[in-house]
Amino acid sequence: MLAGELYKLTANEHYRTLAARIYHNGLATAQRDNGGAGTDSGVVEGGTDTLCMGMYEAFFCCTMRLAEGLWYINANRELFSAHTEGKVTKQGRVYADGDILYAEVSGGAEAYTEKQVTVDGHILSPLVKFYRLPKEIIETAQQKLLF
C-alpha cells in the first residue's frame, strides 16, 4: 500500500513496479484457500532461501492486514499488473521473468505450478500461490529461490 501511494504521489515507476512485485511474489503467496493468511518463512540472501509455511493461518494481524491489502489492490488494480518479458533469466540475484520470481518448487506443490522452465540446469516455476494449494500440500511445499 505504501509503494502504491508513493507512486500516486511521485509518478515514479519504481514504486509501481515495487507494488506489483510485492503483490505477485508476496501477498498472493501468503494467502490461504480460506481467505486468511499464514506466516510463511522470509527469504533473504545469506539466510533462508526457501519459502515455506510457518503456520497454516495466522488469526491475528497477518489475516487482517492481508484483507486490507487485497481491498487496496482491488481498488487500485491498474497499479498491480506484472510486467513480463516471456523469458526467465537471472536478474540481479534471482531468476525472474520481469516482475515474477521463479523458484525450485518441491514438496507436492509441483503439481500446482503454472509452468516449468529449465534455466541454467534448474527446473523453475513462478512462485506458487498458496491459496491454490490444499492445506496438506501447503504443509510440505517448499519454494527455493536461487541467489
Secondary structure, 3 states (H helix, E strand, C coil): CHHHHHHHHHCCHHHHHHHHHHHHHHHHHHECCCCCECCECCCCCCCCCEECECCCCCCCHHHHHHHHHHHHHHHCHHHCCCCCCCCCEEECCEEEECCEEEEEEECCHHHHCCCCEEECCEEEEECCCHHHCCHHHHCCCEEECCC
